Amino acid sequence: MRNILILGLIVMLLSACVTEKVFKPTNPSRAAELNAELGLGYMRQGQYKRAMSKLEKAEKFDSDNVKMLHYKGELHRRIGQLKEAGEYFARAIELAPDDEVLQNNYGVYLCGIKKYDQAVNIFYKSLEDPLYENKASVYENIGLCRLWQGQNKQAESAFHQALAINKNMSTSLLELAKMSFDRGEKKQSYNYYNRYISLAAHTPESLWLGILIENGRGAKNTVASYKVKLKGRYPDAKETKLLMKLERQGKI
């Protein structure tokens, strides 16, 4: 599986710390809002059980609260309950059709269930607002969605659009490095890859690509370094298993 798509930056809505709030639900709408925000905070930290508890409480106070519907859809998506995720996202979109962050996250969900064209249409809708600040991430999502669909040319165009807005979009750089390498454009691939590793932490996928690129350049020390990192950090990754197989065969 490729890198997960960039989510609609809902993680930026709260600070890293989650503070429990004690309040009386004299105002159910406000109580729903506060519990929804707490649920988002716990979801950011990977505390999904606590996040679900807060979001369920928010739903009891106000079943039409858009934030609750949005975040609960995203939480269900993360834990693999895709049917429920779709239901909550659809309700949220119905109530807030012009919310760009919601549109982006709904597009991520749709792409994840292989409704690629529908997802891309949602992404482009979120780009219609000239004041929307996170267009680079949306283009990157479009690129990944098209890539999963097998539309490489459209994917490549979207990654370039993302980088034209923000030159530090690491996922776009990595994908373009892979595309260039596959076409035999070694210098271009190397340049994209170097830009990527200056911005992002290594993954099994990036280390494997680094091994391939540097092996082609004859950079034995760098190849050896990447091999050690891949085996040491990700012993169970499919890239590690492929590397060890090729080493046994004397092919790398």
N, C-alpha and C positions, 0 to 999 in steps of 0.2 A: 504494500500500500504506500502510496506516495505521501508526502507531507500533508498533514491536515490543512485544510483551507483556513485562510485567515478569518477569524470571527469578526463580527461587526464592531469590534472595539468596545464591547460592553464592559470589558475589564477595566476601562478607564473611568467608569462612572463612579467608582468608590475608591477610597484610599485602601492601602494594603491591609490595614488593621480593621477588624470588625468589633464594634463595641455593642454589647447588648443594651437595648433600650427598655426601660420599664415604663409602661404607660397603661392607662385605662382606656378601653375602646369606646370612649364617649363619642368619638367621631369615627365611624366604621371605615370611611373612605381613607382618612388619614392613617388609621391603624393598618389598613391593607397596604398603603404606600410604604410605611416604615418596615413592615414585615417583608415586603417584596425586596426592598433594598438590603435588608439583612440577609435574605436568601441569596441574593446576588453576591454579597460579600463572602459568604461561606462557600458558594460555588467557585469563586475565584481561588480560594485556598484549597480546593479539592475536597472539602468537607461536604460531600453530597448528601449524606443523611441529614445533617443539620440544616442544609440548604432546603431540602425537600420539606422538612418540618416547618420552617418559616414560610415557605411559599404556600403550603397547605393552609396555614393559619391565615395568610393574606387572602386566600381564596374564600375562606369562611366569612371574612369581613366584607369582601366585595368581589364577587365572582366575575365582574366585568372590568377589573383593574387591568389596564393594558400592560403595565410593567410586570405584574404577576403572570399574566398569560405569556408574555414574551420570555421571561426568565424560566418559567416552568417548561415551556416548549424546548428551550435550549438545554435545560437540565435533563429532560427525558431523552433528548438527542444524544447527549454525552453518555448516558448510561445504557444506550442501546434500545430504548423503548420508542421505536420510531413511529408506531401508530399513534401513541399518545402525543408525541412531539408534534406530529402533523396537525392533530386536532387543536392543540393549544396555539400553535403558530397561526393557523387559519383564523381562529377567533381573534387573535391579536391584530392580524392584518385587516380584518373586517372593521375593527374599531379604529385603527390608526393606519390607514392606507398610505399616508405620506411620511411615515417615520422611516428615515433612511437606514438607521441602525437596525431596526426591525427587519426591513426589506433585505438587508445584506445577510442577516442571520438566517432568515427564511430561505434565501437563495442557497446558503451553505447546506441547509437541510435538504432542499430539493436536489442539489447536485449529489449529495450523499446517497440518495435513493434512486439515482440515475435518471432523474427527470431533468436532463441537461438543458434542453432548449427553454423549458419553463424557468429554470434557475437563472439562466443568462438573461432572459427577459426581465426578471426581477432585478438583477444586478444593474442592468441598463436603466431601469426606472429610477433606481436610487441615484443615478448620475445626472438626472434631469435638473436637480437643484443646483444652480451655479454656485451657491454658497457652501455646499457640502464639502467638508474639509478632508475627508478620508478617501478621496477618489482613487488614489494609488492602490490602496488595499482592495477596493472593488475591482479594479482592472486585474489585479493579481488573482483574485478569486475567479474572474472570468477566464483567465488564462489556465488556471488549474482545472476548472470545470471542462473547458474545451479539450484540454490534454487528456483527461479521463475519458472523454468522448471519442478520442482518436482524431480530433481535428487539430493537428499539429500546427498548421499554418496560422489558423485563427488564434491558437494558444500563444504562439510566438509573437504575433502582433500585439496581443493584450499585455504580454510581459514587457514589451518595449514601451507601450503606453504607460504602464505602471512606473517604469524607470524614468520616463520623460518627466513625470510629475515628482518622483522622489527617487533619486539615484541610489538610495540605500535599501531598496526592497530586496532583502536577501533571498527570499524564495524565488523571485523572478531571476535573479542572477544565477542561482544554482540550476534552475531549469534551462536557462539559455546556455549555460556551460555544457550541460548534457546534450542539448540539441546540436550545438556547434561540434562537440566531440563526435557525435554520431555521424555528422556530415564530413568528418575528416578535417575540419577547420581548427587545427591544433592551436594555433596562436590565439585565435579568438576565444576558444574554450579556456585556455590557460588564463587569459585576461579576466574573463568573467569569473572564473574560479578564484583567482586571487582576490578579486573584489569581495566575493562571497565570504572567504575565510577571514577577511579583515573585519567583518561585521557580525558573524554568527558563530555559535558553537558548533563543533563537529557533530554529525550524526553518522550512523552506519552508511547511509547513502552518500554523504559527502566524502567520507573517508575512502570509500570504494572508488568513487570518481577520481579522487586525488591520486590513488594508486595507479589507476589507468592512465591519467594524464602524465604523471611524473615518470611512469615506466616508459611511456612513449618518448619522453624527452631524455631518457637515460640518466635521470637523477636518482641514482641508487640509494643514496643516504635518505632522501626524502621519502622514497618508496618504503624503505625499511622502517622509518619512523611512523608512517601511516599504518603499516601492517601491525606494528606493536600496539598502536592506539586502538585499532579496530578489534584485534583479538582480546586486548586487555579490558576495554570498556564494554564491548558488545559481543561476548563469547557465543551468545545464542542467536545472533542476527543472521538472516539469510545471506547477507554479504560476507560475513565471516566464514560461514560454511562453504560458500563458493570459493573464497580465497584459499582456504585450506585444501579444497579439492584440486584447484589448479596448481597449488604448490606441490602436492603429491605427484601430479602429472608432469611436473617440471615446466609448466607453461607460463609461470610468472615468478 
